Amino acid sequence: MRSKNRYFPVIAAVAVLLITAVLGYSGSDEKKEMPVRILFNNNGGKVVFSHLVHHRDYQIACADCHHDRAGQKFKINAPEKKEAVNEQDQHSGQLACGTCHPVEFNEDFVENHIDSFPDESYCVRCHHTEFDRVNFDHDEHMSYADDDCWSCHHGRDIEPEPQKCSNCHKEKEENGIPGMREAAHESCANCHDDMFDKGLSSCNDCHIPVDMKSWSGDFSSCGNCHDKNVRNLVVPRMNAFHEQCMSCHRRLQKGPYKENDCSKCHIK
């Protein structure tokens, strides 16, 4: 009997620790402790940032500084005295600044940056919406052409009978025959010159966009549409990058957006 009583405190202590651990792990995803201070690794020297003071005392909302990451809550009652938490290691409901803004835009960041994001939904912040089929009504176009198929198709010396464009025009240029995209844009521009002259803000006028909320495939490379040469409607890759990135920075008046800021993004 004494033997059982002797081990009871040990068993009770283990049980309490086990219950505490289970409760701690089960609730860890719901609430994260807000760091008091954060250590920023900066090219000009390390910076200690008073995170809790800015949020609690200055009443600055998280979304004013951070990009969103839904589904998590903060514990505001963090202790006053605590070591500064490294920005890359701090756990919060928002993306850490270093996720997108590294100390240096080097080869390692460019190669591995996608691993910094919690899921693929963040990809669409930089990538365009993917597109499915072309919104093209063949019968309607026949009525515009008064049943003259050669208004759009090649002449009879090339096509004795009208055929599918893809029979000759592949995805990429082959044997001097332009790719499907180039051929289609060139052909459409013959009639839709007003549309092509003013330029388009997106491809949605002709192409059916994919619902990116359920997208599970790979994202098209920028070079698939934005190559080095200027083409109808589609700007060159450099212009696309500059417009995509710098316009956002210019609007926020933060980060690299001036003409002499090239070294802030470009790898030496």
C-alpha positions as CSV (number, residue, x, y, z in Angstrom):
1,M,0.0,0.0,0.0
2,R,2.9,2.3,0.9
3,S,4.5,1.5,-2.4
4,K,1.4,2.7,-4.4
5,N,1.2,5.9,-2.3
6,R,4.9,6.6,-2.9
7,Y,4.5,6.6,-6.7
8,F,1.2,8.5,-6.7
9,P,2.8,12.0,-6.7
10,V,5.1,11.0,-9.6
11,I,2.2,9.6,-11.6
12,A,0.1,12.7,-10.9
13,A,2.9,15.0,-11.9
14,V,3.4,13.1,-15.2
15,A,-0.4,13.3,-15.9
16,V,-0.5,17.1,-15.3
17,L,2.5,17.6,-17.6
18,L,1.0,15.4,-20.3
19,I,-2.3,17.3,-20.1
20,T,-0.5,20.6,-20.2
21,A,1.5,19.6,-23.2
22,V,-1.6,18.3,-25.1
23,L,-3.4,21.6,-24.4
24,G,-0.4,23.6,-25.4
25,Y,0.1,21.9,-28.7
26,S,-3.6,21.9,-29.5
27,G,-3.9,25.6,-29.0
28,S,-0.6,26.7,-30.5
29,D,-2.1,27.2,-34.0
30,E,-4.8,29.5,-32.7
31,K,-2.8,32.0,-30.7
32,K,0.8,33.0,-31.1
33,E,2.8,35.1,-28.7
34,M,3.5,38.5,-30.1
35,P,7.2,39.3,-29.9
36,V,8.3,42.3,-27.8
37,R,11.3,43.1,-30.0
38,I,12.4,41.8,-33.4
39,L,16.0,41.7,-34.6
40,F,16.3,42.9,-38.2
41,N,19.5,41.9,-40.1
42,N,20.2,44.9,-42.2
43,N,23.0,45.8,-44.6
44,G,23.7,48.9,-42.6
45,G,23.8,47.0,-39.3
46,K,21.4,45.1,-37.1
47,V,18.3,46.9,-35.9
48,V,16.2,46.1,-32.8
49,F,12.6,46.9,-33.5
50,S,10.1,47.5,-30.7
51,H,7.3,45.4,-32.1
52,L,5.0,45.3,-29.1
53,V,5.3,49.1,-28.5
54,H,4.2,49.9,-32.1
55,H,1.2,47.6,-31.9
56,R,0.0,48.0,-28.3
57,D,1.1,51.6,-27.4
58,Y,0.8,53.2,-30.9
59,Q,-2.3,51.1,-31.8
60,I,-0.9,50.3,-35.2
61,A,-2.9,47.5,-36.9
62,C,-0.9,44.4,-38.1
63,A,-2.1,44.9,-41.6
64,D,-0.7,48.4,-41.8
65,C,2.8,46.9,-41.9
66,H,2.4,43.2,-42.7
67,H,0.9,41.3,-45.6
68,D,-2.1,39.2,-44.5
69,R,-2.0,35.6,-43.3
70,A,-5.5,34.6,-42.1
71,G,-6.4,32.1,-39.5
72,Q,-4.2,33.0,-36.5
73,K,-4.5,35.2,-33.5
74,F,-2.0,36.9,-31.2
75,K,-1.3,36.9,-27.5
76,I,-0.8,40.5,-26.7
77,N,0.2,39.9,-23.1
78,A,3.9,39.2,-23.9
79,P,6.4,39.8,-21.0
80,E,8.0,43.2,-21.0
81,K,11.6,41.9,-20.7
82,K,12.5,39.4,-23.4
83,E,15.4,38.8,-25.8
84,A,14.8,40.2,-29.3
85,V,13.4,37.6,-31.6
86,N,15.1,37.1,-35.0
87,E,12.7,38.3,-37.7
88,Q,13.0,35.1,-39.7
89,D,12.2,32.9,-36.6
90,Q,9.4,34.8,-35.0
91,H,6.0,33.1,-35.1
92,S,3.1,35.4,-36.0
93,G,-0.2,35.5,-37.9
94,Q,1.4,37.8,-40.5
95,L,4.3,37.1,-42.9
96,A,7.6,38.2,-41.5
97,C,9.2,41.1,-43.5
98,G,12.1,38.9,-44.5
99,T,9.8,36.5,-46.3
100,C,9.6,38.9,-49.2
101,H,12.3,41.5,-48.4
102,P,15.6,39.8,-47.8
103,V,18.8,41.4,-46.7
104,E,20.2,40.8,-50.2
105,F,18.5,39.8,-53.4
106,N,21.1,37.2,-54.2
107,E,21.0,33.9,-56.2
108,D,20.0,31.9,-53.1
109,F,16.9,34.1,-52.5
110,V,15.9,34.0,-56.2
111,E,16.2,30.3,-56.3
112,N,14.4,29.5,-53.0
113,H,12.0,32.4,-52.5
114,I,8.9,30.4,-53.2
115,D,9.6,28.3,-50.1
116,S,9.2,31.4,-47.9
117,F,5.4,31.5,-48.6
118,P,2.9,29.4,-46.6
119,D,1.0,28.2,-49.7
120,E,0.5,28.6,-53.4
121,S,-2.2,31.2,-53.0
122,Y,0.5,33.9,-52.6
123,C,1.9,33.1,-56.1
124,V,-0.9,35.1,-57.8
125,R,0.4,38.3,-56.1
126,C,3.2,38.3,-58.7
127,H,2.0,35.9,-61.4
128,H,-0.7,36.7,-63.8
129,T,-4.0,34.7,-63.8
130,E,-3.6,31.6,-66.0
131,F,-5.9,31.3,-69.0
132,D,-7.8,28.4,-70.4
133,R,-9.4,28.5,-73.9
134,V,-9.8,31.4,-76.2
135,N,-13.2,33.1,-76.2
136,F,-13.8,32.8,-79.9
137,D,-17.1,32.3,-81.7
138,H,-16.4,30.8,-85.1
139,D,-19.9,31.0,-86.5
140,E,-20.2,34.7,-85.5
141,H,-17.0,35.5,-87.3
142,M,-18.3,33.7,-90.4
143,S,-21.2,36.1,-90.5
144,Y,-18.8,39.0,-90.3
145,A,-16.8,37.7,-93.2
146,D,-19.9,37.0,-95.3
147,D,-19.0,33.3,-95.4
148,D,-15.7,34.1,-97.1
149,C,-13.4,31.8,-95.1
150,W,-10.3,33.3,-96.7
151,S,-10.9,36.5,-94.9
152,C,-9.2,34.8,-91.9
153,H,-7.6,31.7,-93.4
154,H,-4.7,31.7,-95.8
155,G,-5.4,31.9,-99.5
156,R,-6.3,28.9,-101.6
157,D,-2.6,28.5,-102.7
158,I,-1.8,27.6,-99.1
159,E,-5.1,26.2,-97.9
160,P,-7.1,24.7,-100.7
161,E,-9.7,23.9,-98.0
162,P,-9.8,25.8,-94.6
163,Q,-8.3,23.8,-91.8
164,K,-7.5,24.2,-88.1
165,C,-4.8,26.7,-87.5
166,S,-3.1,24.3,-85.1
167,N,-2.5,21.8,-88.0
168,C,0.4,24.0,-89.0
169,H,0.9,26.5,-86.2
170,K,2.4,24.8,-83.2
171,E,3.0,26.2,-79.7
172,K,6.5,27.5,-80.8
173,E,7.8,28.6,-84.1
174,E,9.0,25.6,-86.3
175,N,10.6,25.6,-89.7
176,G,9.8,29.3,-90.2
177,I,6.1,28.8,-89.4
178,P,5.2,31.2,-86.6
179,G,3.8,29.8,-83.4
180,M,0.0,29.7,-82.7
181,R,0.0,32.8,-80.5
182,E,2.0,34.9,-82.9
183,A,-0.1,33.8,-85.9
184,A,-3.4,34.3,-84.1
185,H,-2.5,37.8,-82.8
186,E,-1.3,38.8,-86.2
187,S,-4.5,37.5,-87.9
188,C,-6.8,39.0,-85.3
189,A,-5.0,42.4,-85.6
190,N,-6.0,42.6,-89.2
191,C,-9.6,43.1,-88.2
192,H,-9.3,44.3,-84.6
193,D,-6.8,47.1,-85.3
194,D,-8.7,49.5,-83.1
195,M,-8.3,47.1,-80.2
196,F,-4.6,46.4,-80.9
197,D,-3.8,50.1,-81.4
198,K,-5.0,51.2,-78.0
199,G,-3.5,48.2,-76.3
200,L,-5.2,46.1,-73.6
201,S,-4.9,46.1,-69.9
202,S,-5.2,42.3,-69.8
203,C,-5.9,39.2,-71.9
204,N,-9.5,38.8,-70.5
205,D,-11.1,40.4,-73.6
206,C,-10.2,37.3,-75.7
207,H,-9.1,34.6,-73.2
208,I,-11.1,32.8,-70.5
209,P,-9.3,33.2,-67.1
210,V,-9.0,30.3,-64.7
211,D,-10.4,30.4,-61.2
212,M,-7.2,30.7,-59.3
213,K,-8.8,29.7,-56.0
214,S,-8.9,26.1,-57.2
215,W,-5.7,26.3,-59.3
216,S,-3.3,23.4,-58.7
217,G,-1.0,23.5,-61.7
218,D,2.3,25.1,-62.4
219,F,2.4,28.9,-63.1
220,S,3.4,30.0,-66.6
221,S,6.9,31.4,-66.9
222,C,6.9,35.2,-67.6
223,G,8.9,34.5,-70.8
224,N,6.0,32.5,-72.2
225,C,4.3,35.7,-73.1
226,H,6.7,38.5,-72.3
227,D,9.8,37.9,-74.4
228,K,12.6,40.3,-75.3
229,N,10.9,41.7,-78.4
230,V,8.0,44.2,-78.5
231,R,4.9,42.6,-79.8
232,N,1.3,43.6,-80.2
233,L,-0.5,44.0,-76.8
234,V,2.3,42.2,-74.8
235,V,5.1,44.3,-73.4
236,P,8.7,43.0,-73.2
237,R,9.7,41.1,-70.1
238,M,11.8,43.9,-68.6
239,N,8.9,46.4,-69.0
240,A,6.5,43.9,-67.4
241,F,8.8,43.3,-64.4
242,H,9.4,47.0,-63.9
243,E,5.7,47.8,-64.2
244,Q,4.6,45.0,-61.9
245,C,7.1,45.7,-59.1
246,M,8.0,49.3,-59.3
247,S,4.4,50.5,-59.7
248,C,3.5,48.9,-56.3
249,H,6.6,50.3,-54.6
250,R,5.9,53.7,-56.2
251,R,2.4,53.7,-54.9
252,L,3.5,52.8,-51.4
253,Q,6.5,55.2,-51.6
254,K,8.6,52.3,-50.2
255,G,11.5,50.2,-51.4
256,P,13.1,50.4,-54.8
257,Y,11.2,52.4,-57.3
258,K,13.5,55.2,-58.5
259,E,15.8,55.1,-61.5
260,N,18.9,54.8,-59.4
261,D,17.6,51.9,-57.3
262,C,18.6,49.1,-59.7
263,S,21.2,47.6,-57.3
264,K,18.5,47.1,-54.7
265,C,16.9,44.3,-56.8
266,H,19.4,43.3,-59.4
267,I,22.1,40.7,-58.5
268,K,25.6,42.0,-59.0
